[in-house]
Amino acid sequence: MSVVHIIDVESGNLQSLINAIERLGYEARLIKRSDDPELANASKLFLPGVGNYGHFLDNLFSRGFEKPIRQFIASGKPIMGICVGLQALFSTSEESPQSPGLKYIDFELSRFDDSDKPVPEIGWNSCTPDSDSFFGLDPYKRYYFVHSYAAILSPKTEEVLAKDSWRYAKARYGSQEFLAAVYKDNIFATQFHPEKSGLAGLHVIENFLKQQHPITSYTEEQKKALVNDYSNYGLTRRIIACLDVRTNDQGDMVVTKGDQYDVREKSQKNDVRNLGKPVELAQKYYEQGADEVTFLNITSFRDCPLKDTPMLEVLRLAAKTVFVPLTVGGGIKDVVDVDGTKIPALDVASLYFRSGADKVSIGTDAVYAAEKYYSMGGHGDGTSPIETISKAYGAQAVVISVDPKRVYVDGPQDTKNKTLQTKFPNEKGQDYCWYQCTIKGGRESRNLGVWELTKACEALGAGEVLLNCIDKDGSNSGYDLELLDHVKSAVKVPVIASSGAGIPEHFEEAFTKTKADACLGAGMFHRGEYTVNDVKQYLLKKGLKVRMDRG
């Protein structure tokens, strides 16, 4: 079996890349030390990076990897960079100006303009090679991008690329074109994550490993159907399958679903509702075409060591066969292990990333962090889980999971929190409301509005909002569209609509009547009433672009 080597400077989820390489019939080995003799003898090398440019480059240089990487490239053997691994080829980045890159491409990376689109870019975009496809890059396929900084293209930067004989593929996000992939001699790199891009991404990795450049042909009719649509900044409409995971009374890990967060059956036994096994359901939704899978751990697992937490095993197993992004939530905080050891949230998150997670979701501790942010006059102190994790892994790795409920008032003067005038007055005729944040799975309320919470968390470094709604949970009556608009007015980061979806029309409503960046479904999928593919086919008929490359 051929061996493929991966440079590991502890930058995000490498497990999924290992799994993708092994799925293709190769053995994958990590190189953790620059003096490892296997590095010099490697025949093919991956340079993957996730998150903060400076964190990645500083680690790469401080661990002595610069010289052996340059020697490897000079040898003519194939090397492939992924995400920040592509960005490492540049001079530097606006994200960390003090951190030099490898300088194979002489210009600086910059942040996306967020005046016309959410930043980070999170989702499935297309890319167009400058000539015949290289390594099977297909302009009619979709690839998964998750980043805030990019090589923004202009006549000047394209001149730099052409002068040095780089071939490249463009992508467009909103009004900005950026570099999606580059290729020159033995160097190939992608801004997108092929290991998280389903079958299309596996195809790119396989072509790199085989050093082949197939070209896929399409009929004119197929091309017309697959052409990009910039009504959503160039991204397809993202459909996320969510699995609430906990142990039942028998100690088994199950997927469950509550009605306003109550997961017990309405029967004499009062058992935890069991809707299936988490790994099997994740695989099922991947095969149905889910763009992401989210695991929300709603059990504390207090009685086992952190390193043996069952959710880590769920992630490890799911990541072996599910090649789209995986998010995990629950327990991402500073913890005291069963032996009394204090473990920072950053280390907890690192365990999940190494097991196959791409993003972590923070709930209760996001509320605490926002309260502290306001108590300190509108800034953090660098210690919250949001700040520590995003500093190391980038904003795109941190999702805040919000559990608000509607509170009616006579007018804005009745609360310090931002209100809205609703189209749905209560029985008292009150038509103003605010959305109160809760903690601990909705069991406790705080005097903090969702508008204030999300704004603070974005400032602290969160890159995405998972917007639940206690009032809508389990109702199958559709998302709270007013809540979605309310939060979208507060932040520039992507917002995921959650709670209330019961039929495909509800997804269409969220995408067309609000600026929701993604929609999440749970119960309707678990009960088998609709599949993810059913929802996507419906959206297609309504003229909304979706990714149809199923796992």
KEPA-923727 format. One record per residue (C-alpha): x, y, z. Coordinates in steps of 0.05 Angstrom, whole numbers, padded with zeros to 5 digits, always signed. Layout:
XYZ;...
//
This chain:
+00000+00000+00000;+00028+00069-00020;+00043+00115+00038;+00023+00189+00038;+00051+00238+00089;+00016+00297+00123;+00052+00353+00160;+00019+00362+00228;+00029+00427+00267;-00035+00417+00306;-00077+00463+00263;-00149+00438+00262;-00180+00373+00239;-00131+00328+00203;-00169+00265+00217;-00217+00276+00159;-00159+00283+00111;-00129+00219+00138;-00196+00185+00129;-00203+00211+00057;-00134+00186+00038;-00147+00118+00069;-00215+00114+00036;-00178+00121-00031;-00134+00061-00015;-00071+00094+00012;-00038+00094+00080;-00034+00162+00114;+00021+00181+00163;+00029+00245+00203;+00096+00282+00206;+00098+00318+00273;+00173+00334+00275;+00214+00369+00222;+00273+00321+00235;+00230+00259+00222;+00269+00219+00170;+00203+00199+00137;+00195+00272+00114;+00257+00270+00069;+00237+00202+00042;+00164+00218+00030;+00139+00210-00042;+00076+00254-00035;+00064+00307+00018;+00003+00346+00044;+00008+00413+00078;-00061+00424+00109;-00078+00482+00155;-00141+00509+00187;-00156+00574+00221;-00110+00632+00238;-00055+00646+00187;-00005+00670+00240;-00018+00611+00287;-00005+00562+00230;+00056+00597+00199;+00088+00612+00266;+00082+00539+00285;+00109+00517+00218;+00171+00560+00225;+00183+00551+00299;+00181+00475+00291;+00233+00478+00237;+00190+00457+00178;+00209+00513+00130;+00275+00483+00106;+00250+00411+00095;+00187+00437+00058;+00231+00479+00012;+00276+00419+00001;+00216+00375-00014;+00190+00425-00065;+00259+00432-00097;+00262+00356-00104;+00204+00358-00153;+00160+00311-00113;+00085+00327-00109;+00061+00370-00051;-00011+00393-00039;-00032+00451+00006;-00102+00456+00034;-00136+00520+00060;-00083+00555+00102;-00034+00507+00069;-00049+00546+00005;-00044+00612+00041;+00025+00592+00067;+00052+00599-00005;+00041+00675-00002;+00084+00731+00026;+00040+00746+00085;-00033+00759+00105;-00072+00818+00131;-00095+00770+00185;-00025+00766+00216;+00021+00817+00181;+00078+00801+00228;+00080+00728+00205;+00118+00716+00140;+00096+00662+00091;+00137+00617+00047;+00136+00672-00008;+00128+00627-00069;+00074+00676-00091;+00091+00749-00081;+00029+00784-00054;-00011+00792+00010;-00075+00758+00029;-00132+00803+00052;-00199+00798+00088;-00263+00792+00048;-00304+00856+00045;-00364+00844+00091;-00405+00903+00066;-00442+00860+00015;-00438+00790+00045;-00428+00750+00109;-00356+00737+00130;-00328+00684+00139;-00348+00651+00073;-00378+00585+00096;-00409+00540+00044;-00406+00507-00024;-00379+00548-00081;-00356+00533-00152;-00288+00548-00182;-00265+00559-00253;-00196+00536-00276;-00159+00584-00322;-00152+00531-00376;-00166+00456-00382;-00181+00426-00314;-00122+00408-00270;-00127+00350-00221;-00200+00343-00242;-00222+00411-00216;-00292+00416-00245;-00326+00483-00257;-00393+00448-00252;-00381+00417-00183;-00385+00449-00115;-00330+00451-00063;-00332+00469+00011;-00300+00536+00030;-00293+00562+00101;-00248+00624+00108;-00246+00699+00121;-00181+00715+00085;-00164+00701+00013;-00119+00719-00046;-00166+00771-00075;-00156+00774-00150;-00145+00837-00190;-00110+00853-00256;-00046+00865-00215;-00049+00799-00176;-00066+00760-00238;-00006+00791-00271;+00038+00766-00214;+00010+00695-00223;+00020+00696-00298;+00091+00724-00293;+00111+00665-00249;+00074+00615-00293;+00022+00595-00240;-00041+00563-00266;-00100+00578-00223;-00175+00570-00212;-00219+00629-00193;-00279+00631-00147;-00326+00689-00134;-00357+00707-00067;-00405+00765-00072;-00371+00818-00114;-00300+00793-00102;-00261+00742-00142;-00208+00703-00105;-00159+00646-00115;-00192+00578-00106;-00132+00536-00127;-00062+00542-00155;-00017+00494-00193;+00055+00500-00217;+00103+00443-00230;+00098+00397-00169;+00059+00446-00125;-00017+00442-00121;-00060+00477-00069;-00134+00491-00056;-00168+00544-00014;-00227+00497-00007;-00226+00433+00034;-00228+00373-00014;-00233+00325+00045;-00298+00360+00064;-00326+00368-00006;-00361+00300-00014;-00348+00258-00075;-00324+00317-00116;-00269+00332-00065;-00248+00259-00059;-00240+00259-00135;-00192+00319-00130;-00149+00284-00077;-00148+00220-00117;-00125+00256-00179;-00069+00290-00140;-00046+00224-00112;-00047+00193-00181;-00019+00256-00213;-00072+00256-00267;-00113+00312-00298;-00180+00285-00324;-00229+00331-00359;-00303+00320-00349;-00349+00336-00406;-00421+00359-00400;-00478+00370-00449;-00501+00441-00460;-00565+00424-00422;-00525+00399-00362;-00481+00461-00363;-00542+00505-00362;-00570+00468-00302;-00503+00471-00265;-00485+00543-00279;-00470+00586-00218;-00522+00631-00187;-00499+00693-00149;-00564+00708-00114;-00533+00677-00052;-00463+00707-00062;-00444+00648-00105;-00459+00595-00052;-00511+00540-00056;-00566+00539-00003;-00537+00500+00055;-00579+00445+00087;-00554+00418+00154;-00577+00355+00189;-00575+00361+00264;-00570+00304+00314;-00585+00315+00388;-00543+00261+00421;-00549+00236+00492;-00547+00173+00534;-00615+00142+00549;-00635+00110+00615;-00603+00045+00593;-00536+00080+00580;-00539+00075+00504;-00519+00133+00459;-00581+00154+00419;-00606+00210+00375;-00666+00243+00406;-00711+00303+00393;-00750+00345+00442;-00812+00387+00441;-00790+00454+00470;-00728+00416+00495;-00766+00360+00530;-00738+00295+00502;-00779+00247+00545;-00834+00205+00515;-00904+00224+00536;-00919+00155+00564;-00919+00118+00630;-00846+00096+00620;-00824+00168+00606;-00762+00142+00569;-00715+00186+00529;-00742+00188+00458;-00697+00143+00416;-00694+00161+00342;-00633+00121+00322;-00557+00113+00330;-00516+00176+00317;-00463+00148+00270;-00513+00110+00228;-00558+00171+00221;-00499+00216+00203;-00480+00168+00147;-00553+00165+00123;-00558+00241+00119;-00491+00246+00083;-00516+00197+00031;-00580+00238+00024;-00539+00300+00008;-00532+00338+00074;-00483+00395+00066;-00463+00390+00140;-00478+00346+00200;-00483+00376+00270;-00479+00335+00333;-00506+00369+00396;-00485+00332+00459;-00542+00342+00508;-00512+00296+00562;-00457+00321+00607;-00418+00254+00613;-00396+00275+00682;-00374+00205+00703;-00321+00190+00651;-00253+00221+00635;-00255+00274+00582;-00211+00235+00534;-00261+00177+00537;-00323+00220+00526;-00370+00179+00481;-00378+00239+00434;-00305+00233+00414;-00317+00162+00390;-00381+00184+00354;-00340+00236+00316;-00283+00188+00301;-00330+00137+00271;-00373+00188+00233;-00312+00222+00203;-00290+00157+00171;-00347+00157+00122;-00379+00226+00124;-00339+00274+00079;-00376+00339+00094;-00364+00387+00153;-00380+00361+00223;-00398+00407+00280;-00401+00385+00353;-00433+00423+00410;-00441+00411+00484;-00386+00413+00537;-00339+00460+00499;-00317+00499+00560;-00264+00501+00614;-00276+00436+00652;-00250+00398+00712;-00237+00326+00694;-00258+00268+00739;-00187+00265+00768;-00190+00338+00787;-00147+00363+00728;-00168+00431+00701;-00173+00430+00625;-00182+00495+00585;-00236+00500+00533;-00182+00505+00479;-00156+00436+00498;-00227+00408+00499;-00239+00436+00429;-00172+00408+00405;-00194+00338+00426;-00257+00345+00383;-00218+00374+00324;-00169+00316+00326;-00227+00267+00327;-00258+00295+00263;-00297+00358+00281;-00289+00420+00237;-00327+00468+00281;-00346+00470+00355;-00411+00500+00380;-00413+00539+00446;-00478+00551+00482;-00483+00570+00556;-00411+00595+00558;-00426+00642+00500;-00479+00676+00544;-00429+00682+00601;-00377+00710+00554;-00426+00762+00527;-00447+00783+00597;-00373+00793+00615;-00361+00831+00550;-00414+00883+00569;-00392+00886+00642;-00322+00904+00618;-00347+00961+00575;-00350+00925+00508;-00288+00882+00504;-00264+00814+00525;-00204+00795+00568;-00180+00739+00522;-00200+00682+00567;-00269+00660+00542;-00275+00596+00501;-00296+00638+00441;-00233+00680+00444;-00183+00625+00459;-00209+00576+00406;-00218+00628+00351;-00149+00656+00364;-00118+00588+00350;-00166+00558+00299;-00198+00618+00268;-00268+00649+00274;-00297+00599+00224;-00284+00542+00275;-00328+00574+00329;-00404+00571+00326;-00448+00599+00381;-00512+00561+00394;-00566+00608+00418;-00630+00586+00454;-00676+00648+00459;-00749+00654+00475;-00797+00711+00458;-00817+00759+00514;-00873+00809+00500;-00871+00880+00528;-00913+00943+00520;-00856+00980+00486;-00781+00989+00479;-00779+01028+00544;-00796+00965+00583;-00729+00930+00572;-00656+00948+00564;-00652+00897+00507;-00667+00911+00434;-00739+00900+00415;-00777+00891+00351;-00849+00906+00332;-00879+00838+00315;-00934+00821+00266;-00960+00771+00317;-00986+00806+00380;-01001+00764+00442;-01069+00755+00474;-01058+00820+00513;-01049+00857+00448;-00975+00872+00461;-00939+00878+00395;-00868+00892+00419;-00822+00836+00440;-00750+00819+00454;-00716+00751+00452;-00689+00729+00519;-00627+00685+00520;-00627+00622+00561;-00573+00575+00587;-00566+00502+00607;-00610+00475+00552;-00664+00527+00562;-00673+00514+00636;-00650+00583+00660;-00664+00652+00632;-00617+00712+00632;-00630+00787+00625;-00594+00788+00559;-00625+00795+00490;-00606+00753+00430;-00588+00816+00391;-00539+00837+00445;-00512+00766+00453;-00496+00754+00380;-00465+00823+00371;-00419+00811+00431;-00399+00741+00409;-00382+00764+00339;-00337+00817+00370;-00304+00764+00413;-00287+00721+00352;-00346+00675+00337;-00354+00660+00262;-00425+00633+00257;-00491+00633+00295;-00535+00571+00304;-00601+00606+00319;-00649+00560+00356;-00717+00582+00383;-00749+00551+00444;-00819+00574+00423;-00812+00539+00356;-00775+00476+00377;-00812+00413+00357;-00872+00453+00331;-00863+00435+00256;-00893+00504+00243;-00834+00536+00208;-00775+00578+00231;-00785+00643+00269;-00773+00690+00210;-00776+00753+00253;-00722+00725+00299;-00678+00709+00238;-00684+00780+00211;-00671+00808+00281;-00605+00771+00289;-00583+00783+00217;-00589+00858+00232;-00540+00849+00290;-00483+00811+00258;-00442+00803+00194;-00426+00729+00205;-00468+00673+00175;-00532+00653+00212;-00563+00583+00212;-00638+00579+00219;-00659+00525+00269;-00721+00501+00305;-00790+00492+00273;-00777+00461+00205;-00830+00409+00188;-00838+00411+00112;-00793+00432+00053;-00832+00497+00045;-00804+00521+00112;-00733+00519+00083;-00756+00560+00023;-00789+00611+00069;-00725+00621+00109;-00682+00629+00047;-00729+00676+00009;-00763+00716+00065;-00701+00726+00108;-00625+00729+00097;-00612+00662+00131;-00547+00632+00108;-00565+00560+00122;-00624+00519+00147;-00621+00462+00197;-00670+00405+00202;-00676+00350+00254;-00742+00316+00273;-00772+00316+00203;-00710+00278+00179;-00706+00231+00239;-00779+00211+00233;-00771+00196+00159;-00824+00246+00138;-00776+00278+00089;-00704+00265+00067;-00651+00317+00057;-00656+00302-00017;-00731+00315-00015;-00717+00385+00012;-00663+00399-00040;-00707+00375-00098;-00762+00421-00073;-00715+00480-00069;-00689+00466-00139;-00760+00468-00166;-00768+00536-00133;-00706+00562-00169;-00657+00559-00110;-00588+00530-00123;-00568+00470-00081;-00510+00421-00083;-00533+00355-00112;-00467+00315-00106;-00492+00263-00056;-00445+00221-00014;
//
